[in-house]
Amino acid sequence: MEAFSDGVLAIIITIMVLEIKVPETGEGRFSDLLPFVPKFLSYLLSFVYVGLYWNNHHHMLQSCKKVNGKVLWANLHLLFWLSLFPFTTAWVGEHHDSSAPLAIYGLVLLMAAFAWIILLQTLIDANGRNNILAKAVENKTLKEKISPFIYLAGIVCSFFIPWLAIIFYTITAIIWIVPDQRIERALNNSEAEG
């Protein structure tokens, strides 16, 4: 499951970067790149999000020994939402000041977050409440509690103040830039005890 997920995430990043085309007009000057700044920034934000999911996915799977059919389907559910990143990233890059692309981008981010929660719960169910993962995440962090609301705020703002929606989505990425340390600590403690 981990190798398959890694492959899908690598393809997602590849597709996203291929959406950034070389300028066809101009004289090879830096100024020719100015129209590509929104595309690059939307790619950068999405790249960070994919990196966050990849990093946390590895930590989560390292703490589990069992995978069942429910876990596989929950993982596919997460990968489905992540696989929409190239489309929404390209659309936001082309129309960074338009409501629909920003709202859909936020909706995909929100649904990926919910899919993550479902995957986390199915892994806990498959591995038991005494598993390292279950013990590590038994208390929700502030960033877990507020992230869905920040996504929702971004979605709402996309209809009124598009640039504020981008800020909300960026803030959420920033607060998750450090992976969930609880799992890593639990893994280190388990190794030290064992």
C-alpha positions as CSV (number, residue, x, y, z in Angstrom):
1,M,0.0,0.0,0.0
2,E,2.8,2.4,0.8
3,A,4.7,1.7,-2.4
4,F,1.5,2.2,-4.5
5,S,0.7,5.4,-2.7
6,D,4.2,6.7,-3.2
7,G,3.9,6.0,-6.9
8,V,0.5,7.8,-7.2
9,L,1.9,10.8,-5.3
10,A,4.9,10.9,-7.6
11,I,2.7,10.9,-10.6
12,I,0.5,13.7,-9.1
13,I,3.5,15.9,-8.6
14,T,4.7,15.1,-12.1
15,I,1.4,16.0,-13.7
16,M,1.2,19.2,-11.7
17,V,4.6,20.4,-12.9
18,L,3.9,19.4,-16.5
19,E,1.0,21.9,-16.5
20,I,3.6,24.7,-16.3
21,K,4.5,25.3,-19.9
22,V,7.5,27.2,-21.2
23,P,6.6,30.6,-22.7
24,E,5.9,30.3,-26.4
25,T,6.3,34.0,-27.0
26,G,8.8,36.6,-25.9
27,E,12.5,37.0,-26.3
28,G,13.8,34.8,-23.6
29,R,13.7,37.5,-20.9
30,F,12.8,37.2,-17.3
31,S,9.8,39.4,-17.9
32,D,8.4,36.6,-20.1
33,L,7.9,34.6,-16.9
34,L,5.7,37.1,-15.2
35,P,2.4,35.6,-16.5
36,F,3.6,32.2,-15.1
37,V,3.9,33.5,-11.5
38,P,0.4,32.5,-10.5
39,K,0.8,29.1,-12.1
40,F,4.1,28.5,-10.3
41,L,2.7,29.7,-6.9
42,S,-0.4,27.4,-7.2
43,Y,2.0,24.6,-8.1
44,L,4.2,25.4,-5.1
45,L,1.3,25.4,-2.7
46,S,0.0,22.1,-4.1
47,F,3.4,20.6,-4.0
48,V,3.7,21.4,-0.3
49,Y,0.3,19.8,0.3
50,V,1.3,16.6,-1.5
51,G,4.6,16.6,0.4
52,L,2.7,17.0,3.7
53,Y,0.4,14.1,2.9
54,W,3.3,11.9,1.7
55,N,5.4,12.7,4.9
56,N,2.5,12.1,7.3
57,H,1.4,9.0,5.3
58,H,4.8,7.4,5.9
59,H,4.8,8.1,9.6
60,M,1.3,6.8,9.9
61,L,2.0,3.5,8.1
62,Q,5.3,3.0,10.0
63,S,3.2,2.8,13.2
64,C,0.9,0.0,11.9
65,K,1.4,-3.7,11.3
66,K,-2.0,-4.6,9.7
67,V,-3.8,-3.5,6.6
68,N,-7.2,-4.8,5.6
69,G,-9.7,-4.2,2.8
70,K,-11.2,-1.2,4.6
71,V,-7.8,0.4,5.0
72,L,-7.1,-0.2,1.3
73,W,-10.4,1.5,0.3
74,A,-9.8,4.3,2.7
75,N,-6.3,4.8,1.2
76,L,-7.8,4.9,-2.3
77,H,-10.4,7.4,-1.2
78,L,-7.5,9.7,0.0
79,L,-5.6,9.1,-3.3
80,F,-8.8,10.0,-5.2
81,W,-8.9,13.5,-3.7
82,L,-5.2,14.0,-4.0
83,S,-5.4,13.0,-7.6
84,L,-7.6,16.0,-8.2
85,F,-4.8,18.3,-7.2
86,P,-3.3,18.6,-10.7
87,F,-6.7,19.7,-12.1
88,T,-7.5,22.2,-9.4
89,T,-3.9,23.5,-9.3
90,A,-3.9,24.2,-13.0
91,W,-7.3,25.8,-12.9
92,V,-6.3,28.1,-10.0
93,G,-3.0,28.9,-11.8
94,E,-5.0,30.1,-14.8
95,H,-7.7,31.9,-12.9
96,H,-6.2,32.8,-9.5
97,D,-8.7,35.6,-9.0
98,S,-11.9,33.7,-9.9
99,S,-14.3,32.3,-7.4
100,A,-15.1,28.8,-8.9
101,P,-11.5,27.6,-9.2
102,L,-10.6,28.7,-5.7
103,A,-13.7,27.3,-4.2
104,I,-13.2,23.9,-5.9
105,Y,-9.5,24.0,-4.8
106,G,-10.6,24.5,-1.2
107,L,-13.2,21.8,-1.5
108,V,-10.7,19.3,-2.7
109,L,-8.3,20.3,0.1
110,L,-11.2,19.8,2.6
111,M,-12.2,16.5,1.2
112,A,-8.6,15.2,1.2
113,A,-8.5,16.2,4.9
114,F,-11.7,14.3,5.6
115,A,-10.3,11.3,3.7
116,W,-7.2,11.5,5.8
117,I,-9.3,11.3,9.0
118,I,-11.1,8.2,7.6
119,L,-7.9,6.5,6.7
120,L,-6.5,7.2,10.1
121,Q,-9.6,5.8,11.8
122,T,-9.6,2.6,9.6
123,L,-5.9,2.0,10.4
124,I,-6.6,2.4,14.1
125,D,-9.6,0.0,13.8
126,A,-7.5,-2.5,11.9
127,N,-4.5,-2.4,14.4
128,G,-6.4,-2.0,17.7
129,R,-6.6,0.7,20.3
130,N,-3.3,-0.4,21.9
131,N,-1.4,0.2,18.7
132,I,1.2,3.0,18.6
133,L,-0.9,5.0,16.1
134,A,-4.0,4.9,18.3
135,K,-2.1,6.0,21.4
136,A,-0.2,8.7,19.5
137,V,-3.3,10.4,18.1
138,E,-5.8,9.8,20.9
139,N,-5.8,13.6,21.7
140,K,-6.5,15.9,18.9
141,T,-4.1,18.8,18.3
142,L,-5.2,22.4,17.7
143,K,-4.2,22.2,14.1
144,E,-6.4,19.1,13.6
145,K,-9.3,20.9,15.1
146,I,-9.0,24.2,13.2
147,S,-7.9,23.0,9.7
148,P,-11.4,22.1,8.4
149,F,-12.7,25.5,9.5
150,I,-9.8,27.3,7.8
151,Y,-10.6,25.4,4.6
152,L,-14.3,26.3,4.9
153,A,-13.3,30.0,5.5
154,G,-11.2,29.8,2.3
155,I,-14.1,28.3,0.3
156,V,-16.5,31.0,1.5
157,C,-14.0,33.8,1.0
158,S,-13.3,32.6,-2.6
159,F,-16.8,34.0,-3.5
160,F,-16.1,37.5,-2.0
161,I,-12.4,38.1,-1.5
162,P,-10.5,35.6,-3.7
163,W,-7.0,36.6,-2.5
164,L,-8.1,35.9,1.1
165,A,-9.0,32.3,0.1
166,I,-5.5,31.8,-1.1
167,I,-4.2,33.1,2.2
168,F,-6.4,30.7,4.2
169,Y,-5.2,27.7,2.1
170,T,-1.6,28.8,2.5
171,I,-2.0,29.2,6.3
172,T,-3.3,25.7,6.6
173,A,-0.3,24.4,4.7
174,I,2.1,26.4,6.9
175,I,0.6,25.0,10.1
176,W,1.1,21.5,8.8
177,I,4.6,22.1,7.4
178,V,6.0,20.3,10.4
179,P,4.6,16.7,10.2
180,D,2.6,15.3,13.0
181,Q,5.3,14.8,15.7
182,R,3.1,12.7,17.9
183,I,3.5,9.6,15.7
184,E,7.3,10.1,15.3
185,R,7.6,10.5,19.1
186,A,5.5,7.3,19.7
187,L,7.7,5.4,17.2
188,N,10.9,6.6,18.9
189,N,9.5,5.7,22.3
190,S,8.5,2.3,21.1
191,E,12.0,1.6,19.7
192,A,13.6,2.8,22.9
193,E,11.4,0.5,25.0
194,G,11.9,-2.5,22.6
